[in-house]
Amino acid sequence: MRLTFRPPTRSWRHLGPAGLVLAALTCTLTPTPAAGAPAGPGGIHCPRLTLVRVPGAEHQRAACLSELTTAGTVTSGHTDPADWAGLTPKDLAVPSGVPGIQIDGYFPDTSTTNTNNGWNHDAQFVIRLPDRWNGGLVVAGTPGNREQYANDRAIADWVLSRGYAYAATDKGNTGLAFYRDGKKPGDAIAEWNDRLTQLTRAARATVARHYHRPPSRTLVTGMSNGGYLVRWQLENHPGLYDGGVDWEGTLWRSDGPTLLNFLPEALRNHPVYATGGEDADAARKALHSAGFPAGSEFLWPYHHKVYWDLTQRIYREELDPGFDGPTEAGTPFCAPGTPACDADYDYASRPGEVRRAVEKIALTGRIGKPLITLHGTLDVLLPIAQDSDVYARMVRRAGRDQLHRYYRIEGGTHTDALVDTYPEHLRPLTPCHRTAFTALENWLMAGHRPPASHTVPMPGRADPETLLNACPLETGGDAAHPSTTP
């Protein structure tokens, strides 16, 4: 549900057997003087850390850890690998050597889709405070409908190793039935934005009290739905942040395009294309016209089976529940012509109330702080021509293009785990995100403007190991891609 505030009432609960093992290193959060306290066993500095109460949290728990990255938190039980499964390449290096404090907790909420930590409570968050702090804070929302640990391998590990404090939220509702949250269409997604704002304010205050000074810079980043949150925050609350990196963010705008425009096209045409026959070529061209790029055909079967149908149905249910009446989230893989089939969904013909639901979560392009966007050219969940190309034009039309850099990554797709399946066709976006993040740092701290927006080409002879560890943005020329112009 949307944010409501009430006094803390819940007592904290253990993780279970794993929590008992960690009991000696676990503390409830009460202000504790830190001056002059010695380091704990193994160099863990728990006795020195001021365990401050996270403002607004209903419940919280802190643990002093010898390792804040997934090199240690998988074993200690302070992350959930299921949250980040499938988002990164299998051979992505995991940094280590980051001791510090982890705070897990939740803000007041009435929905209960998130079962992490045994809490059955939404609006969960994680805040990590490294011993060796560089002065910065990175805040993230999660991709898809995942929980607060979803960015741990793709984002948190790396920024923690660079000395940043890190905070992430589950966005206030999780899982495939997230649309049940909220009273009106669009409320569940609108809560995502509110929850990231809430966490940012709380994390900034927590960092300031813990390190005895406010963060020198607060950066927001995320992928997919998390990238959408980056865009929305920099449009609506730019004063909270110094800048952001948007990793293939979802585009919402009341007049389209949105996924409710192009996914029905995929559901109608892909079965015809896959069957073959005299109509297959026309179906393939229809998919291209809907935004699915030529050359991405090898990715279509997987996305039809795993992503397209499910994504269309659950987001349509969130924004247009009246389309299928009392049926919840449609009929999986229904054939066109079936009553209330999402393959026949036509956003343009739907009542005005549907556009009003989208409008409450819509983007404008009016960013107020520097933003770097990156998006893979072979993304077939959020096709680049129907998403980030459009958003770049929106930013330009809003007169904010001097605050924006947009890099189209040739050979990138929506989830990096697919690189392991198709290494001959795809490149991972994780190293491109890291390069973009570094470029944002240089932009903000040294005044070095990043390269002009352009398409970053796939290196002709790069081996998978090189692509996994490097993604220079300087290559590919300086001109913006034609599709980003007004």
C-alpha positions in Angstrom: 0.0 0.0 0.0 1.0 3.6 -0.2 3.1 5.1 2.6 1.4 5.4 6.0 3.2 6.2 9.2 2.6 4.8 12.7 4.8 4.3 15.8 7.0 1.2 15.8 5.0 -1.7 17.3 6.7 -4.9 16.1 9.4 -6.8 17.9 12.2 -8.1 15.8 12.4 -11.7 14.7 15.3 -13.9 14.0 16.2 -15.2 10.5 15.8 -18.8 11.9 18.7 -21.2 12.5 21.1 -19.1 10.4 20.2 -16.2 12.6 21.2 -18.1 15.8 24.7 -18.7 14.4 25.0 -14.9 13.8 23.6 -13.9 17.2 26.9 -12.9 18.6 27.4 -10.3 15.9 23.8 -9.1 15.8 22.5 -6.0 17.7 19.2 -4.2 17.9 19.6 -0.6 16.7 19.9 1.7 19.7 22.2 4.7 19.7 25.6 3.6 21.1 28.5 5.9 21.8 31.5 5.1 19.5 34.3 7.3 20.7 37.4 5.4 21.6 36.0 1.9 21.3 38.5 -0.8 20.2 38.1 -3.0 17.1 36.4 -6.3 17.6 37.6 -9.8 16.9 39.0 -10.3 13.4 39.3 -6.5 12.9 35.5 -6.1 12.7 34.8 -2.6 14.0 31.3 -3.2 15.4 32.1 -1.7 18.8 33.2 1.5 17.1 30.1 1.9 14.9 27.3 4.1 16.1 24.2 2.0 15.6 21.8 4.8 14.8 18.0 4.3 14.4 17.0 4.6 10.7 14.5 7.5 10.6 10.9 6.3 10.0 11.7 2.6 10.2 9.2 0.4 12.1 11.7 -2.4 12.7 15.4 -2.8 12.1 18.3 -5.0 12.9 22.1 -4.4 12.5 24.9 -6.9 12.1 28.6 -6.2 12.2 30.1 -8.1 9.3 33.7 -8.9 8.2 32.4 -8.8 4.6 29.6 -6.7 3.2 29.8 -8.0 -0.4 28.3 -11.2 -1.6 31.7 -12.8 -1.1 30.6 -13.0 2.5 26.9 -12.2 2.8 25.9 -15.3 0.9 27.5 -17.4 3.6 26.5 -15.2 6.5 22.8 -15.0 5.4 22.8 -11.3 4.8 21.7 -11.5 1.2 19.4 -13.8 -0.9 20.9 -15.2 -4.1 17.4 -15.8 -5.4 16.9 -12.1 -5.4 19.6 -11.5 -8.0 19.5 -14.8 -9.9 19.8 -14.3 -13.7 20.8 -10.7 -13.6 24.6 -11.0 -14.1 27.1 -13.1 -16.0 28.2 -16.3 -14.1 31.9 -15.3 -14.3 31.5 -11.8 -13.0 34.2 -11.2 -10.4 33.1 -10.7 -6.8 35.1 -8.1 -4.9 35.9 -8.7 -1.2 37.6 -7.1 1.8 34.8 -4.7 2.8 34.0 -4.9 6.5 31.3 -2.9 8.0 27.7 -2.8 9.3 24.5 -4.0 7.6 21.1 -2.7 8.7 18.1 -4.7 7.6 14.6 -3.4 8.4 11.3 -2.2 7.1 9.2 0.9 7.1 5.5 0.9 8.1 3.4 -0.8 5.4 0.3 -3.0 5.2 1.2 -5.4 2.4 3.1 -8.6 3.1 4.6 -10.0 -0.2 8.2 -9.8 0.9 9.3 -12.9 3.0 13.0 -12.0 3.3 14.3 -12.2 6.9 11.2 -14.1 7.9 9.3 -10.9 8.3 6.4 -11.2 5.7 6.4 -7.5 5.5 6.9 -5.1 2.6 8.8 -1.9 2.4 12.0 -3.8 3.5 15.3 -2.1 3.0 19.0 -2.8 3.4 21.6 -0.2 4.3 25.4 -1.1 4.3 28.0 1.1 5.9 31.6 0.2 5.1 34.4 0.8 7.6 36.4 2.6 4.9 34.0 5.2 3.6 34.7 7.4 0.6 32.1 10.0 1.6 29.4 8.9 -0.9 26.0 7.1 -0.8 24.5 5.0 -3.6 20.7 4.4 -3.4 19.0 1.8 -5.6 15.5 0.4 -6.3 15.2 -3.1 -7.6 14.5 -4.5 -11.1 11.4 -6.3 -12.0 9.3 -7.2 -8.9 12.3 -8.4 -6.9 13.3 -7.8 -3.3 15.9 -5.5 -1.7 18.9 -7.7 -2.4 18.4 -7.9 -6.1 21.2 -5.5 -7.0 23.7 -7.0 -4.6 25.8 -8.7 -7.3 25.4 -6.2 -10.2 25.7 -3.0 -8.2 26.2 -3.2 -4.5 29.4 -5.3 -4.5 31.2 -2.9 -6.8 30.2 0.3 -5.2 30.9 -1.0 -1.7 34.3 -2.1 -2.9 34.9 1.6 -3.9 33.9 2.8 -0.4 30.4 3.9 -0.9 27.6 3.4 1.6 24.7 1.6 -0.1 21.0 1.4 0.4 18.3 -0.5 -1.4 14.5 -0.9 -1.1 12.1 -3.6 -2.2 9.9 -0.7 -3.6 7.0 -1.5 -1.2 5.6 -4.6 -3.0 7.1 -7.7 -4.6 6.3 -10.8 -6.6 4.2 -11.5 -9.6 1.0 -10.4 -7.9 2.4 -7.0 -6.9 -0.7 -5.5 -8.6 -2.8 -6.5 -5.6 -1.2 -3.7 -3.6 -2.9 -0.3 -3.6 -6.5 0.8 -3.9 -6.5 2.1 -7.4 -4.9 1.2 -10.7 -1.3 2.4 -10.8 -1.0 2.7 -7.0 1.5 -0.2 -6.7 3.9 1.3 -9.1 3.5 4.8 -7.7 4.5 3.4 -4.3 7.8 2.3 -5.8 8.7 6.0 -6.3 7.6 7.0 -2.9 9.6 4.2 -1.3 12.8 5.1 -3.0 12.3 8.8 -1.9 11.6 7.6 1.6 14.7 5.4 1.7 17.0 8.1 0.3 16.0 10.5 3.0 16.4 7.9 5.7 19.7 6.6 4.4 21.2 10.1 4.1 20.3 10.8 7.7 21.6 7.4 8.8 24.9 7.9 7.0 25.3 11.4 8.5 24.7 10.2 12.0 27.0 7.2 11.6 30.0 8.9 10.0 29.4 12.3 11.7 29.0 14.1 8.5 26.5 14.1 5.6 27.3 12.3 2.4 29.3 14.5 0.0 27.4 13.0 -2.9 24.3 10.9 -3.2 23.9 8.9 -6.4 20.9 6.9 -7.6 21.1 4.0 -9.9 19.2 0.8 -11.0 18.3 -1.4 -13.9 15.0 -2.0 -15.7 12.2 -0.9 -13.2 15.1 0.3 -11.0 16.2 2.5 -14.0 12.7 3.9 -14.2 13.0 4.9 -10.6 16.3 6.8 -11.4 14.6 8.8 -14.1 11.5 9.6 -11.9 13.6 10.6 -8.9 15.8 13.0 -10.9 12.7 14.5 -12.5 10.7 14.9 -9.2 13.2 15.0 -6.4 16.5 16.3 -7.9 17.4 18.0 -4.7 18.0 14.6 -3.0 20.7 13.5 -5.5 23.8 14.7 -7.2 23.2 12.5 -10.3 22.2 9.0 -11.5 22.9 6.1 -13.8 19.8 4.7 -15.6 20.4 1.1 -16.7 17.7 0.4 -19.4 14.9 2.0 -17.4 11.2 1.2 -18.1 9.4 4.0 -19.9 5.9 5.0 -18.8 4.0 7.8 -20.5 0.3 8.2 -20.9 0.4 8.6 -24.7 2.9 5.7 -25.2 4.9 4.0 -26.1 4.9 1.7 -23.1 5.2 -2.1 -22.8 1.4 -2.2 -23.1 1.8 -1.0 -26.7 4.5 -3.4 -28.0 4.1 -6.6 -26.0 0.7 -7.4 -27.4 2.2 -7.1 -30.8 4.8 -9.7 -29.8 2.1 -12.0 -28.4 0.1 -11.8 -31.6 2.9 -12.3 -34.1 5.6 -14.4 -32.5 3.5 -17.7 -32.6 2.9 -17.1 -36.3 6.6 -16.4 -36.9 7.7 -19.4 -34.9 5.3 -21.8 -36.7 6.7 -20.8 -40.1 4.7 -21.0 -43.3 3.6 -18.3 -45.7 2.7 -15.8 -42.9 5.9 -16.1 -41.0 7.7 -13.3 -42.9 4.9 -10.9 -42.4 4.9 -11.7 -38.7 8.6 -11.1 -38.4 8.2 -7.7 -40.1 5.4 -6.9 -37.8 7.7 -7.6 -34.8 10.4 -5.4 -36.3 7.8 -2.6 -36.8 6.8 -3.0 -33.1 10.3 -2.2 -32.1 12.0 -5.6 -31.8 15.2 -5.1 -33.7 16.3 -7.1 -36.7 19.0 -9.5 -35.6 17.4 -10.2 -32.3 15.3 -13.1 -33.6 17.5 -15.7 -31.7 16.2 -14.1 -28.4 12.5 -14.2 -29.3 11.7 -17.8 -28.3 13.1 -17.4 -24.8 11.4 -14.1 -24.2 8.1 -15.4 -25.5 8.2 -18.3 -23.1 9.6 -16.4 -20.1 9.0 -12.7 -20.3 6.5 -11.3 -22.9 3.3 -13.0 -21.8 3.8 -12.7 -18.1 5.0 -9.1 -18.2 2.1 -8.0 -20.3 -0.5 -9.6 -18.1 0.7 -8.4 -14.7 1.4 -4.8 -15.7 -1.8 -4.6 -17.7 -3.6 -5.9 -14.5 -1.9 -3.2 -12.5 -2.9 -0.4 -14.9 -6.0 -1.7 -16.6 -7.7 -4.4 -14.4 -11.0 -3.9 -16.1 -9.8 -5.3 -19.4 -10.4 -8.9 -18.3 -13.2 -8.3 -15.7 -13.0 -10.5 -12.7 -10.2 -12.6 -14.1 -6.9 -11.8 -12.4 -3.9 -11.0 -14.8 -5.5 -12.6 -17.8 -5.1 -16.0 -19.4 -1.5 -17.2 -20.0 -0.6 -17.7 -23.6 -4.1 -17.3 -24.9 -4.7 -17.3 -28.7 -5.8 -14.1 -30.4 -9.6 -14.0 -30.5 -10.0 -15.6 -27.1 -12.2 -13.3 -25.0 -10.2 -10.8 -22.9 -6.9 -12.1 -24.3 -3.9 -9.9 -23.8 -2.6 -10.8 -27.3 -5.5 -8.6 -28.5 -4.9 -5.8 -26.0 -5.1 -2.4 -27.7 -4.0 0.4 -25.4 -5.1 3.1 -27.7 -8.8 2.0 -27.5 -8.9 1.7 -23.8 -10.9 4.1 -21.6 -9.5 7.4 -20.4 -9.2 6.0 -16.9 -6.4 3.7 -18.1 -4.4 6.7 -19.3 -5.0 8.4 -16.0 -3.5 5.4 -14.2 -0.4 5.6 -16.4 -0.2 9.3 -15.9 0.3 9.0 -12.2 3.6 7.1 -12.9 4.5 8.8 -16.1 7.9 10.3 -17.0 8.4 13.8 -18.4 12.1 14.0 -19.3 12.5 17.1 -17.1 15.5 15.8 -15.2 17.1 18.2 -12.7 20.5 16.5 -12.1 23.1 14.8 -14.4 21.9 11.5 -15.7 23.6 8.8 -17.8 21.4 6.3 -19.6 22.7 3.0 -21.1 20.6 0.5 -23.0 21.4 -2.6 -25.1 20.5 -2.6 -28.8 19.4 -6.2 -28.5 17.0 -5.6 -25.6 13.8 -7.5 -26.6 11.9 -7.0 -23.3 12.1 -3.2 -23.4 13.2 -2.6 -27.1 15.5 0.3 -27.3 13.5 2.1 -30.0 10.4 2.1 -27.9 12.2 3.0 -24.6 15.5 4.8 -24.1 15.5 6.3 -27.6 12.2 7.9 -26.8 13.3 9.0 -23.4 16.4 10.7 -24.8 14.1 12.7 -27.1 11.9 13.6 -24.1 14.9 14.9 -22.2 16.0 16.9 -25.2 12.5 18.4 -25.8 12.4 19.3 -22.1 15.6 21.4 -22.7 17.6 19.2 -20.3 19.9 17.5 -22.8 23.0 19.2 -21.3 22.3 17.1 -18.2 22.0 13.8 -20.1 24.3 11.3 -21.8 22.8 8.3 -23.6 24.9 5.3 -24.6 23.3 2.7 -26.9 25.4 -0.5 -26.2 25.6 -2.6 -29.3 25.0 -6.3 -28.5 23.6 -5.6 -25.0 20.3 -7.3 -24.0 18.0 -6.9 -21.0 19.5 -9.5 -18.6 23.2 -10.2 -18.5 22.8 -13.9 -17.7 21.8 -14.4 -21.4 25.3 -13.5 -22.3 26.4 -16.9 -21.0 23.9 -18.6 -23.3 24.8 -16.5 -26.4 28.4 -15.3 -26.0 28.8 -15.1 -29.7 26.0 -12.5 -30.1 25.8 -10.6 -26.8 27.9 -8.5 -24.5 27.2 -7.9 -20.8 26.0 -4.5 -19.7 27.4 -4.8 -16.1 30.9 -3.4 -17.1 29.2 -0.7 -19.1 27.2 0.3 -16.1 30.5 0.5 -14.1 32.1 2.7 -16.8 29.0 4.9 -16.9 29.1 5.2 -13.1 32.8 6.2 -13.2 32.0 8.7 -15.9 29.3 10.2 -13.7 31.7 10.5 -10.8 34.2 12.4 -13.0 31.4 14.6 -14.3 30.3 15.6 -10.8 33.6 15.7 -8.9 36.2 16.8 -11.6 34.0 18.5 -14.1 35.0 16.2 -16.9 32.0 15.9 -19.1 31.4 12.4 -20.4 31.6 11.6 -24.2 28.7 12.8 -26.2 25.7 10.4 -26.6 26.4 7.7 -29.1 26.2 4.0 -30.0 29.0 2.0 -28.4 29.9 -0.6 -31.0 30.6 -4.2 -30.2 34.4 -4.7 -30.5 35.1 -6.8 -33.6 37.5 -9.3 -32.0 36.9 -8.9 -28.3 36.8 -12.2 -26.4 34.2 -12.8 -23.6 36.7 -12.1 -20.8 37.5 -8.7 -22.3 33.9 -7.8 -22.7 33.2 -8.9 -19.1 35.8 -6.5 -17.8 35.8 -3.5 -20.1 33.3 -1.2 -21.8 35.0 2.0 -22.9 32.4 4.7 -23.7 34.9 6.8 -25.7 34.7 4.4 -28.7 32.0 4.7 -31.4 32.2 8.4 -32.4 30.8 11.5 -30.9 27.5 12.0 -32.7 24.2 11.1 -31.1 22.4 8.2 -32.7 19.8 9.5 -35.2 17.0 7.9 -33.3 17.6 10.2 -30.3 17.0 13.4 -32.2 13.7 15.3 -31.9 
